Amino acid sequence: MESTEWKIREDQTEPILSEIASLRHELRSLKTEHRELLDKINGNNSTTDGDIF
């Protein structure tokens, strides 16, 4: 029971920040993929347009 209480009180800042960074990276990748697919559908081969997170 004591170890459970200790775990609850542990600082979770680093794991949370790491997860946020990982999700931001994944979001950038998905936005790029989405933009490339839209460009391909529309017949535009440029992948440098648009904003990146």
Buried (B, 14 or more C-beta within 10 A) or exposed (E): EEEEEEEEEEEEEEEEEEEEEEEEEEEEEEBBEEBBEEBEEEEEEEEEEEEEE
